Amino acid sequence: MDLLALADFNLVARHGGFGRAARASGRPKATLSRRVAELEASLGLRLLERGARTLRLTQEGQALHARTAPLLGEIDETAAAIAAGGDRPRGRLRISAPLLFSQTAMGKLAAGFALTYPEVRLEVTTEDRSVDMIEEGYDLVIRVNPDPDESLVGRVFLRDRLVIVSSPGLARPADGAAVAAVVRGAADRGAAWKVKTVDGSASIAIGPVLGLSSLVMVRDAVRMGVGAGRLPLSLVSHDLARGSLVQWGEADVPEIALWALYPSRRLLSARVSAFLDYLRSAFPTGTPDELAAYLVA
């Protein structure tokens, strides 16, 4: 594939037309049109739908632009860094992060990173869904207990665990009776929470009284005494220390592991490396207590 023709195609796709691309680059419109046509011929695909006044990417053109534009951008940044005599982190860094981590820690992390690396333009999107990093143009994603994915590599930078907590005035029920519970999302009556014991695990029957979409909301409702909740230790450790919440036990579920992931087939850019190093410096041991201390520091 002709990389120069590919670069011209991305230039046209980015500007939405041959005329605008020609004016932005100072190159002849006819040259850009010819190079894109040559690229289409070499691939055997139509990449652009050309109308009298409009130009639209085909489905194949959209896919090619989404996959190659970031790679060409990295090549340009690498060349610029080498020409400048160094490899300083610079350019746009797009990150997707889950809701709870964004609500509690990402703002402080992003601000500290921006102050440390002023040449990086950090953009953070908050969502719990599994984004397609290549198609959607993300450089790095933060995910909780992600499913194995051969196209991604990364590292765990934080670990947490779930605990059952309530306000001091809410008594733990005896004889298997259900306790009023605040849950994330929806839960059926008759559900139960498993709690670790010295002998294995025991169950606490729950009767949901509130279903909320955010764990921060769940914690705030539990503080009010409306019911017990199952929450990350880092989110409630300060409440437990001052006695505004009490712990009934540790949930018998897998630990929470936060991963920083990036595409395995993409060269690790200086800005991604810098953000990974910044995460490591912010959470050197990656424990729940460390995250809890970071949230109130």
N, C-alpha and C positions, 0 to 999 in steps of 0.2 A: 504494500500500500504506500502511495506517495504521501509522505508526512506533510509536505508543503500544501498539497491539494486538500488534505484533511484539515489543516490549519485554516485554509481559505473557507472551507465549508463551515467550520465552527464560527469563523468571523461573520459569515452571512447569517447563520442561524442565530447568533447572539444579538445581532442588530436588526433582525427581522426583515432583511431585504438586501438586494445587491446595491442599490443606490445608497442607502444609509451606511452599509459596510464600506463602500468605496469612499464616501466622504470622511468616515471616521479614520480610515487607514491611509488615505491619500493614494490609493491604487486605482487603476482604471476599472470601471464597472465591467467592461467586456472581458478583461483578464480574469476577474473573479468568476464570471459566468462560465467561461471556458474551462477553468480549473475544476469547478464543481461538476460540470458535465463530464469531464474526464474521469473524475472520481466515481460518478455514477456508472459510467461505462465499465470501469475496471471491476466494480463490485457486482455489476449486473442488477442493480437496484435503483429505483427512483427514490431519491432522498428529499426532493422538494416538489411541491405542486405549485406551478407557476400560473397565476392568473393575470388578467389584464392589469390590475392595480394591486393585487395582493400576492403574497408568497406564504406558503404554509408548509411546515415540515410534515412529511409522511410519517407513518408509524415507525418505519425503519429509520428514517432520518432522526426522529426524536430519540430512539434508542441509541443510535450512533453518537449523537450530540451529548446525551447524558453520560455515556461511558467514556468518551474520549476527551471531552472538554476539561475535566479535572486533571487528566494525565498530561495534556498539553500545557496546562497551567503550571503543573509541577515542574515540567521541563523548563519552562520560561523562568520560573523562580530559581531553580537550581543554577541555570546559566547566569542569571543576574547576581546570585550570591557569589558564585565563583569569580565573576568579573569584578565584584566589589572586594574580593580578597577575603571572604569569610562566608559562613553559613549561618547567619543570624536568622532566627525565626521571624517570618514576615508573611503578610498576605492574610487571606480569609481562612478562618478555622470554624467549621460548622460542626456542632455537637448536638446530639439528641440525648436527653437525660430523663429518667423516670420522675414522676410527680413528687413523691415524698422527698427524694434527695434534692430536687430542684427547690422545693418549698423551704427546706431547712438549711441547706448548705451551699447550693449552687451560686446564689447571688454573691456571697462572700468570696467563694473560690474564683468566680469570674472577675470580680473587681481586683482581687489580689494579683491574678494572672495578667490582667490588662495593665496594671501598674508596673509589673515586672517586665512585660514584653509589649511595649507601646506600639511596635510595628505590626503586631498581629491584631486583626479585626475579628474578635470572637463573637460568634452568633450561637446562642443556645436555644433549642426548641424543647419544650416539655411535653412528653407523651410516654405512655406506658406500652404502646404497641411496638411490635418488632418492625422497625423501619427497614427498607431495602437501601443499604448504604450506597451502593453503586448507582441505582436508578434515581435516588433522591438527593444524591450529591453530598452526603455526610462524610466528614473526615474521621470521626470517632463517635462511638455511642457508648453510653453507660447503661448497663442492664443488670437486673436482679436475677440471679440463678438462670442464666440464658441456656436454651437448648443447644446442644453441640451443633456447630456450623463449620463445615470444612472451609468455607470461604472467608472466615474471620479468625483472627488471632488476637491475643491480648493477655491481660493479667487481672487477678483479683487485687483490689486495693483496699477493700473494707469488708469486715465480717460483723454480723450482728445476730441476735437471736430473739425469739419471741417469748414474752412473759405474760402471764395472766395477772391483771391488776384491777384494783377497785379503790374507791374512796374509803377512808377508815370506817365510815358509818355503815357501809354495806356489809352485812354478815355473810360469810360463806355458808351456803345451805348444807344441811345435813340430810342423811337418809336418801340421797339421790335426787332430791328435789331440784327443779330447774332454777337457775339464777337468772335474774334480769340481765340482759347482755346488750352491749352496743357493738355492732358488727360493721365491717366494711362491705358495702354492697347489700345483698339480700341473703338471708339464711332461713332455712325451714325450721319451724318448731319441731322439737325432737332431736335437733342436732346436738353435738357435744364437742367439748374441747378436751384433748388428751394432755395430761400434765405428767411430767417426769417425776418418778418416785424412786426411793432406794431399791424397790423391788421391780422396777420397770416403768409402768405408767398406769395412771388412773384416769377416769373420765369425769368431767363436770358437765352435767346437762345444762343447756342454755335455752332461755326463752327470749328471743330477740325483741327488744322494745324500740330500737332505733337501727336503721340501716343507712349508713353514710358513705359517701364516695371517697373520702379522704381520711387517712389515718390521723392526720392532725385534728380533723373534726372529731374523730372517735376519741382521741385523747381528751379533748376539751369537754366532751360530753361525759366521759368517765369521771373527770375532775368534779363535775357538778353533782355526781352521786346518783345518776339515773340508772347506772348498771355497770357491770364489770366489762373489761375489754381485753383483747389479745393484741399486744402492741410490741414494737421493737424496743429492746432494752435501752438503746441510745436515746429514744424519744421520751422515756419516762424516768430515766435514772436520777435526774435532779429532783423530780417529784418524790421518788422513793427516799432519797437522802433526807429531804426536809419533812417527810411524813405526811405530805398531802395526798399521797397514794400509798397503798400497801400491796405487796406481791403475794399472790396465792401459790405461785409456782412457775416453773419454766415449761413452756409448751413443748410437747413431745413431737416436734416437727423438724425437718432439716433446717440447718442454719441458713441465714441470709448471707449471700455472697454478692457483693457488687463488683462487676467486671467492667474494665475499660477495654473496648474492642475496636479493631480497625481491619480493613480488608487485607487478606493475606497476600494478594497478588499486586498490591500497590506498594511502592517504595515508601518507607516511613519518612515523612517529611520532617523538616526541622521544627515546624510548629507543633506537630503531633508529638514528637519526642519531648519538646519543651513542656507540653501540657501533662504528659505522663510523668515526667520528672517532678512537676509541680504538685501533682496528686500524691506522689511518694513523699515529698517533703511535708505536705499538709497532714498526711496520715502515715507516719513512718512505721507504726506497728499494726495499724488497721483493725483496732479493737473497738467494741461498742463504747467503752469508756473514753477512748480517744475522740470518737465522733461526738459524743455527748459534750466533752470539754470544748470541742471546736465550735459547737452550736451556740455556746454562751460566752465564748471568749471575746 
